[in-house]
């Protein structure tokens, strides 16, 4: 038998030791049953993490699933703000995160103190925040939205109200065009979706003239202009399955391709490349999680996410408004 290897886990003081002969999938299934635990995973997780999840979805679906779960333990394989949302909706449950440093460029680029100062410049405005933000920013917001429901929710805000939209300027610009309404945008962006290259996408389209282009609205305008369909990760997945086309160029984080290939195994999915010659179409934060870290989180119930009751109460209101409208 090989010697055990050492795996450092964020949020603990000592490295975790794991036996390489251990069947992690089997052990995770045992732990889920013993802990009455559920594993929620985002589409952008590695495929092996997706395959042990009880539910896979986008931010809206994961929020809805977190709201209705009856599990005692929620292991959230995603990024930090997603686990925060699960804790806000389930303050009495244990929420563990495989890697506590799995963050988000959008959330990190919108600190609550600067957000509060920005909000103060527009008294009386309605604050709409994309779910990719911290719990502190959620607590300062009137509505939380996802890429699945942002248009629907913004359309319901009275026309005489100024709307502040944060933190994704690209999604905000796209929604403003869809509803025909100006919004004041926080100047944040996703490090993955901003790297997609219109030039390289054009090259792919020339090489695959029959392929449909499916893009996430966090992409920049010049990329979205070449898309045949623009939508959330779930929307992209559903569109690809329902479409008569058999080939698609997918302009979002590559993790979604695993579920697309499972849902439509006879179709071809081509990941769009970024401008740079790198793996920039992978979210480095999402990829911090791993099967080993999921196992340890369930085994040890850490790293555990804790939040104050006051913050939970304040952040819950705009999330519940979103869920009620979704």
N, C-alpha and C positions, 0 to 999 in steps of 0.2 A: 504493500500500500504506500502511495506517495505521502510525503509529509504534509500536514495541514499548512495552508498558507494564511497570511495575515492580511486582513482587509480593514483599512481604516474607515470608520463610520463617523460622519459629521454629527456632533451633538453628544458624543461619548468621549470619555477621557482615555480609554484604552482601546487598542485595536481588537477587532473581533476575530476569533480563530474559527475557521470552518474546515471540516473534513472534506477533501475533494471527492471522496467516494459517495458523499451524501446526495441523494436524489432530491434536489431542491424543489422541484415541482410537487413531488409527493409530500414532502415535509410542509410546504406551504398549504397544501390542501388539508393536511392534518391540523395544522395550527389554526386555520380558518374555522374549522369545526370546533376545536377545543376552546377557542376564544369567542365563539359566536361573532366572528369578524367578517367584514366584507372588504374586498380590494376594489377600489375605483381607479381606473386608469384612463388617461387622456390618449387620444389617437396618436399623439406625437411621441409616445413612449416606445422603447425598443420592442420588437415583436415578441420576445420571450416574456416580457412583463405584461404585454397585452394579453398573452395567451393564458396567464394565470389569474387574470382579473375576472371579477364577477360581473362587472359592467364596464363597458368602454364607451366613451362619448366625447362630445365637445363640452365647452364650459357650461352652456345652458343645460344640456342633458345631465351632466355630472352634478350640477346644483340641484336639479329636480330629483335625481336619485338620492343625493345626500339628504334631501328634505324628507323623503319617504322611507328611508331605510329603518329597519328594526334591529340592526346589529348593535352589539355592545361596543365593538371596536371598528373604526374606519381606518383602513390603511390607504392613504391617498397617494397614488403614484402619478404625480404630475409636478406642478411647481407650487411654491409656497402660498401664493394668493388663493389657489384653488383649495388647498387644505384649510386655509383660514375660513373660506366660505363654508366648508363642511362643518367646521367647529362653531361658526356663528349660528348655523341652522340646527346644530346638535350640541349645545353647550354641556349637556349631561353625559355625553359619550366621550370615550377615549378616541382621539384622532392622532394617528402616528404618521410620520413622513419618512420615507426611506432615506432621503438625504435632505436635511434642513437647509442646506445651501442651494437647493434647486430654486433659483429665483426667476426673475423676469425683467427684461430690459425696460419694458413699459412701466412696470410697477416701480422699479428702481429709479427711473427717470422722472418720477412724479412724487417727490417727498411731500409729506403732509403739510409741513410748515409753509413751503413755497406755494403749494396748492391753495391753502387757506388765504394767503396774501393775494393770490390771483383772483380767487372768488370774491374777496372783499372789494375789489375794484369794480364789481358789477352788482351792486345791491339790488335785490329783487329778482335776479336771474334764476332760472331753473338749471340746476346742476345735474348733468347726465354723465355718468362715468362708466366707461367700459369696464367689464368685470376684471380685466387685467390691471388691477391696482391693489394697493394695500388695504387692510381693514381700516386703517386710520383715514384714508381718502374716502373709502365707502361711507364712513361715519359722517363725512362732510357733504355727502351727495344727496340729491333728491330721488334720483333713479339710478339703478344699476342696469346695464344692458349687456348683451352679448352680440356677436356678429349675426346670430340667428334672429334676434328680435329687436335690434336697435331701430330699424326703420319703423316697425309697428308702434313702438313706444314713443318715438319722437313725433310721429304723426298725431298722437293724442295730446300733445302739449299745446295749450292755447296759443294762437298765432300772435297775440300781443306780448308774449313773454320772450325775453332774451334767453337763449340757450347757451350754456357753457358745456362744451364737450371735451372730455379728457379720458385717458391720456394719449390716445392714438390719433394723430392728425390725419393719417391716410384713411382710416375707417370713418372718421368724422367728416372728411371731405366727400367721401363716397355717399354717406347717408344724406348729407346736405343736398347733394345733386339729386338723389332719389326722391326726396320729399320737396324739393324746390324751395329750400329755406336756408337762410344764412345762419351759421352758428359760430360762436367764438371758440377757437380750437386751441387746446394745449398742444405745444409743439413736441410731442413724443412720438416714438416709432418703435417697431419691432425689429430687432437686429437681424432676424432671419428674413422677414418679408421685404425689408428695405434693400437686401443684397441682390434680389433677383434682377437680372439684367434684361432690359428691353432688346438690346442688340443680340444677345445670345438666344433669347426667346424667338426673335425673328429668324435666326438661323435654324432653330429647331422646326419652326413652322415650314420653312422652305424644304427641309429634309423629310418632313412628315405632313404633306399638304392635306391629307384627309383627317388628321387628328384634331379633335376638339381641344380647346385650351380652357382649362378650369383653374380659376384663380381665387385666392382669398382676398377680401377687401382691405386687408392690412397692407397690401402691395401698393406701390406708387402708381400714379395716374397713367404714366406711359406704358406700364405693364398691363394694367387693367384695360386699357384701350384695345389691347389685342386679344382679350378673353372672349370666349363664346358663352361662358357662364361665370358669374361672380357670386360667391356665397361662402357660408361657414364651412367648416370641415365636414359636418354632417350633410350639409347641402351639396357639397362637392361629391361626396360618396353616393348619395341618393341619385344625383343627376347622372353620374357615370353609369350606375346600374340600370337606370331607366332609359338612357339614351340609345338610339339605334346604332350609334357609332361604335366602332370596335377598338379605337385607338385614341388615347388622350395624353396631352401634355399637362402635368399637374404642377401648378405654381403655388405650392405651400410646403410646409415642413414634410420631409419625406416619410415620417412615421405613418402617415395616413395610407400610404401605398399598401401596407400589410393587410389592412381591412378591405381595401378596394380589390386587391387580388383575391382575397377569400370570397368576397361577395360576387365578383364577376371573373371567375378564373379563365374564361376564354378571351378576355379582353386584354389589351396591352396598355400599360401605364408608364409613361416616360417622365421621370422627375425633371423639372426645369432646373437648369444650372444657374448659380449666381454669377456675378461679374468676375469675381476672383477665381483662381484655380485652387479651390479648397472645398471642404465639406461644409460650406456656409449655409447650405440648405438644411442642415441639421441644427436643432436648438441645443446649444451646449448645456443649458439648464435642465431641459427635459432629460437629456442623456446622462445626467449625473445619477439618476436612479438606475438600479440594476436588480436582477433576480436575487442576488445575494443580499442586497440591502432590504428588499421586501421581506425576505425570510427573517433577517435579524429584527426588523421593525415589529413583525408579528410575534417573534419569539420573546423579545425583551420588552415589548411595548414602549420602545423609544427609538429615535427621538420623538418626544411627545409634544404636541402643540398645545400651549396654554394661552388663554387670553382673559383679560379682566371682564367682569360682568358688565361694567359700564360700556366698554368698547363693543362688546357683543350686542348689547341693546341698541346702541346708536347705529351700528353697521347693519343690523338686521332689518331695519325699517325699509331702506331703499331696495334691499334684496327681495324682501317679501312683496314690495310693489311690483318688481320685475316679474316674479313668479306668478303673481295674480294676473298680470297682463299677458302672460305667455301661455 
